[in-house]
Amino acid sequence: MKLRGVELVHWNPRRHIGDGRIARALPRLKRPNNFGDLLGPLIVKELAKSVPGRADERRLLSVGSVLHFGREGDTVWGSGRNGKISDDAYRFTHLDVRAVRGPRTRAWLAERGIDAPAVYGDPALLVPTIFREFAASVVPRKRGVTVVPNLHDVPRWKDEPGFLDPTTRVWKTIRTIAESSHVVASSLHGIILAETFGVPASLVLPGAEDLFKYHDYYEGTGRTLPPSSQTVAEALENPAPPIADWDPQPLLNAFPADLWTGAAARKTHAAA
């Protein structure tokens, strides 16, 4: 997806419409539309509304564990390393890093000789800050317990009371999470959105995800990974401590508005 010349890098590939041989021979049509993977473009587009100008073929990585999609010189704002991806798959040697999801991603970049400021936070934490009208319309605790699995964990949790399919439309998903009395999730963005709206959130162990991104997020918000539960009942007794000291302003200040104004390009040429 492009926004006035800037490619907003995120994961939402076209997939086959089925698993059979005939289905796989047909053109790929269906996208996963996992809500967490759609948040990056949504947030960037909102923040870029007031920024004039057009970029000259820049790329921006924001929400999610998408660093393995990075290319030389890409701009990074709040992204994180994907612990499931081999280090050999990360082909870049230089990135324009403005913020990262957490200190583990920053340390991993430093090991590769890439500087990153100590500005932490997944941009999904900014949803109630930048979408103020939506946040004002939320009815706290209107709903009961909501269970938000990671996309790969849906078969395990789909029959659980309060199950929320992570491929539900983005704004409906956000509202359901924000209006819950408690969120139990293996979806990291289920946890993040709950916490930024002040909803108690508990982590259940993911079935397919590496724990790197969870450690990275919690440490980026001044905490350590809370104990992970195996069941909803256990999780309800085991909520993570709420975010206390994380300040959204450094992440907001780090937003790369200069990609559109041309200042980023001038800075790159000057450095060269």
C-alpha positions in Angstrom: 0.0 0.0 0.0 1.3 3.4 -0.9 0.6 6.8 0.7 1.7 9.7 -1.4 4.9 7.9 -2.6 5.6 6.1 0.7 5.1 2.3 0.7 3.6 1.3 4.0 5.1 -2.1 4.5 2.9 -4.6 6.2 2.0 -8.3 6.0 -1.3 -9.2 4.2 -0.5 -11.5 1.3 -3.0 -12.9 -1.2 -3.7 -16.5 -0.4 -5.3 -19.5 -2.2 -9.0 -19.8 -1.7 -8.6 -23.4 -0.5 -6.1 -26.2 0.1 -7.0 -28.6 -2.7 -5.0 -29.0 -5.9 -7.7 -27.3 -8.0 -7.9 -24.3 -5.5 -4.1 -24.0 -5.5 -4.0 -23.9 -9.3 -6.3 -20.8 -9.3 -5.1 -17.2 -8.9 -4.6 -16.2 -5.3 -7.5 -14.0 -4.2 -8.0 -14.3 -0.5 -6.0 -12.1 2.0 -5.8 -13.1 5.7 -6.8 -9.5 6.9 -5.5 -10.2 10.4 -6.4 -7.0 12.3 -3.0 -6.6 13.8 -1.3 -6.5 10.4 -3.7 -3.8 9.2 -3.1 -1.4 12.0 0.2 0.1 10.6 -1.3 1.7 7.5 -4.4 2.8 9.4 -2.2 4.7 12.0 0.3 6.1 9.6 -2.4 7.4 7.3 -4.1 9.2 10.2 -0.8 10.8 11.4 0.2 11.8 7.9 -3.0 13.6 7.1 -1.6 16.9 8.3 1.8 16.5 6.6 2.1 18.2 3.2 4.1 16.9 0.3 4.9 13.7 -1.5 7.8 11.3 -1.1 10.1 10.0 -3.8 9.7 6.2 -3.5 10.4 5.7 0.3 9.4 2.7 2.4 8.1 2.8 6.0 7.9 -0.2 8.4 5.7 0.5 11.4 3.3 -1.8 13.3 4.3 -5.5 13.8 7.2 -7.9 13.5 8.0 -6.8 10.0 11.7 -6.0 10.1 12.5 -9.0 7.9 10.7 -7.2 5.1 13.2 -4.4 5.4 15.5 -3.2 2.6 18.5 -0.9 2.6 17.7 2.5 3.8 14.1 1.8 4.8 12.6 3.9 7.6 11.5 2.1 10.8 9.0 3.5 13.2 7.9 1.1 16.0 8.6 -2.2 14.2 10.1 -5.3 15.8 12.1 -8.3 15.0 10.2 -11.5 14.2 11.8 -14.3 16.4 10.5 -17.0 14.0 12.6 -15.7 11.1 16.2 -16.8 10.7 18.7 -14.0 11.0 19.9 -14.9 7.5 16.6 -13.6 6.1 17.4 -10.0 7.3 19.3 -8.7 4.3 19.8 -5.0 5.1 22.9 -3.4 6.6 21.5 0.1 7.0 18.1 1.4 8.2 16.8 4.8 9.1 15.4 3.9 12.6 13.2 6.4 14.4 11.7 4.0 17.0 11.4 0.3 17.7 8.9 -1.9 19.5 11.2 -2.6 22.4 14.8 -2.9 23.7 15.3 -6.5 22.5 14.8 -5.3 18.9 17.1 -2.4 19.5 19.8 -4.6 20.9 19.4 -7.0 18.0 19.9 -4.1 15.6 22.9 -2.9 17.5 24.5 -6.4 17.1 24.2 -5.8 13.3 25.8 -2.4 13.5 22.5 -0.5 13.1 21.8 2.4 15.4 18.4 2.8 16.9 17.3 5.4 19.5 15.9 4.3 22.8 12.4 5.2 21.7 10.1 2.3 22.4 6.5 1.3 21.7 4.3 -0.4 19.2 2.4 2.3 17.4 -0.9 0.5 18.1 -0.5 2.0 21.6 -1.4 5.4 20.0 -4.9 4.4 18.8 -6.9 6.2 21.6 -4.5 9.2 21.3 -4.8 9.8 17.6 -8.4 8.6 17.1 -9.9 10.7 19.8 -13.5 10.7 18.5 -13.5 6.9 18.4 -11.9 6.7 21.8 -14.6 9.0 23.2 -17.4 6.7 21.8 -16.1 3.6 23.6 -18.3 2.4 26.4 -16.0 0.9 29.0 -16.7 -2.6 30.3 -19.8 -2.8 28.1 -18.8 -6.4 27.1 -17.6 -9.4 29.0 -14.4 -11.3 28.7 -13.0 -11.3 25.1 -10.6 -14.0 23.9 -8.4 -12.8 21.0 -6.2 -15.6 19.6 -3.2 -15.1 17.4 -4.2 -15.9 13.8 -2.5 -19.3 14.0 -4.3 -20.2 17.2 -7.9 -19.7 16.0 -8.7 -23.4 15.8 -7.8 -23.9 19.4 -9.9 -21.0 20.7 -12.8 -20.6 18.3 -15.3 -22.4 20.5 -14.4 -20.5 23.6 -17.1 -18.1 25.0 -16.1 -14.5 24.1 -14.0 -15.6 21.1 -13.1 -12.8 18.7 -11.9 -13.8 15.3 -8.7 -11.7 14.5 -9.9 -11.4 10.9 -13.0 -9.4 12.0 -13.1 -5.9 10.5 -10.5 -3.7 12.1 -12.7 -1.1 13.8 -15.1 -3.7 15.0 -12.2 -5.6 16.5 -10.8 -2.5 18.2 -14.2 -1.6 19.7 -14.9 -5.1 21.0 -11.5 -5.1 22.7 -11.8 -1.6 24.1 -15.2 -2.3 25.5 -14.3 -5.6 27.1 -14.1 -6.2 30.9 -11.0 -8.3 30.4 -9.0 -9.5 27.4 -7.4 -12.9 27.2 -5.1 -13.2 24.2 -2.3 -14.9 22.4 -2.6 -12.1 19.8 0.0 -9.5 20.8 -2.1 -6.7 19.3 -5.1 -8.0 21.3 -3.0 -7.4 24.4 -1.7 -4.0 23.2 -5.1 -2.6 22.3 -6.6 -3.8 25.5 -3.9 -2.2 27.6 -3.9 1.2 25.8 -7.7 1.4 26.5 -7.2 0.5 30.1 -8.7 -3.0 29.9 -7.0 -5.7 32.0 -5.2 -8.1 29.7 -3.8 -11.6 30.2 -1.4 -13.5 27.9 -2.2 -17.1 27.0 0.7 -19.0 25.5 0.7 -18.9 21.7 0.9 -22.1 19.8 3.0 -21.0 16.9 4.6 -17.7 17.8 8.1 -17.2 19.2 8.1 -15.3 22.5 10.6 -12.7 21.4 7.9 -10.2 20.3 6.0 -10.5 23.6 9.2 -9.9 25.7 10.1 -7.0 23.4 6.7 -5.3 23.8 6.4 -5.7 27.6 10.0 -4.5 28.2 9.4 -1.6 25.8 6.6 -0.5 28.2 8.7 -0.8 31.3 7.7 -4.3 32.4 8.8 -7.9 32.0 6.9 -10.8 30.4 4.1 -11.8 32.7 3.4 -15.4 33.5 1.6 -17.0 30.6 -1.5 -19.1 31.1 -2.8 -22.2 29.4 -6.5 -21.6 29.9 -8.9 -18.7 30.0 -9.8 -19.5 33.6 -6.1 -19.4 34.6 -5.5 -16.3 32.6 -8.3 -14.4 34.3 -6.5 -15.0 37.6 -3.2 -13.9 36.1 -3.5 -10.4 34.4 -0.4 -8.5 33.5 0.4 -5.4 35.5 -1.0 -2.4 33.8 1.2 0.1 31.8 2.3 2.7 34.3 5.1 4.8 33.1 5.1 4.5 29.3 4.7 8.0 27.7 3.3 8.1 24.1 4.9 11.5 23.3 8.4 10.2 22.3 6.8 7.8 19.9 4.6 10.5 18.5 7.5 12.8 18.2 9.5 10.2 16.3 6.9 9.8 13.6 8.7 10.3 10.3 6.7 13.2 8.8 9.8 14.3 7.0 9.4 11.3 4.6 6.7 13.4 2.9 8.2 16.8 3.2 11.4 15.8 1.5 13.6 16.5 4.5 14.4 12.8 4.9 15.7 12.6 1.3 17.8 15.7 1.8 19.2 14.2 5.0 20.1 10.9 3.2 21.9 12.8 0.4 23.8 14.9 2.9 24.9 11.8 4.7 26.1 10.2 1.5 
